[in-house]
Amino acid sequence: MGDPAGIGPEVIMRAWASPAVHATVQPIVVGSAAVLGRAARLVGDDLNLVSIHAPEEVEQAGPDCKTVPILDVCADDAAQVPPGVIDARAGEAAYRCITAAARWALEGRIDAIVTAPLSKAALHAAGRNYPGHTELLAELCGASEFAMMLYLSPGDLMASPAGLGVAHVTLHQSMRSVFTSLTPAAIESKCHLANNVMRRLGIPRPRIAVCALNPHAGEGGLFGDEERTTIAPAVAAAVRAGLDVAGPFPADTLLLRARNGEFDAVVAMYHDQGHIALKLLGMHAAVNITLGLPIVRTSVAHGTAFDLAWQGTARPEGMIAAIQVAAKLASAG
């Protein structure tokens, strides 16, 4: 469900009405029944919310476009959180949802997790000190090598037959700390993670491009030497390991080249280097995939949007896309 003060409950209820969702998955919502009932009334659909007590009960609940099985793992006070605010009760509700879903996935009781957005500030207010979903899930799953990828499915914008993925070497941290976190080993690891997920999405030998860190890829050392000392050695190591990897390339044109079909995936050095470009290409179609986990986890690529929360205007395309990508990854094994 994500943060009950944000748009997550609404986009879930709007996505539920899509026949495309039920054509590919047998869905369950993990969250507060009271919050989700309010969201169902907000979107105006005649939805029947059915409480279940275990994932295995989903079949008897018979989910369809009008029937919503809910596993309620939240405290009662989650329903008291006002819209659009940072609240510890909301952070705790989001934490309970993701930990329960991750546990069921690790136990093999569900095939994939799709998450609505949470508030990092609310998570911290609840005493859950994680930078976000990615890092929390990595800890729950015992994953030491992991990354966030933003992914766009193939379509009008994407020339590659498997779409385009952008993985990130560093993620939720200050720009100042990025420079000490970038190492050849970290960059090469993200190349391998990107290669693995693009293969699961249908590309036998993905073409991967690596972003430079500095403007103009350092301009031969005039604007920095990280390209020569840190990034190029990682690219060379990935090539020796058998991957089709090239770079480092100037970041200001690389995503355009990838969109036009030259590459299947891009490895960005930091959060906004990858996020801004990909969200400009397809903000409401982008899907967040967590790489390196033993379970499948996707998410919408947007945040809680507190300024739009509970106004009846949230768009569900990102949630529908995240569900479809999760189904594809789960089917790929």
Secondary structure, DSSP 8 states (H G I E B T S, - for coil): ---TTSSHHHHHHHHHT-HHHHHH----EES-HHHHHHHHHHHT---EEEE-SSGGGHHHH--BTTEEEEE--S-GGGGG--TTS--HHHHHHHHHHHHHHHHHHHTTSSS-EEE----HHHHHHTT---SSHHHHHHHHHT-SS-EEEEEE-SSSS--STT-EEEEESS-SS-HHHHHHH--HHHHHHHHHHHHHHHHHTT-SS-EEEEE-SSGGGGGGGTT-SHIIIIIHHHHHHHHHTT-EEEEEE-HHHHHHHHHTTS-SEEEESSHHHHHHHHHHHHTTT-EEEEES-SS-EEEESS---TTTTTSS----HHHHHHHHHHHHHHHH-
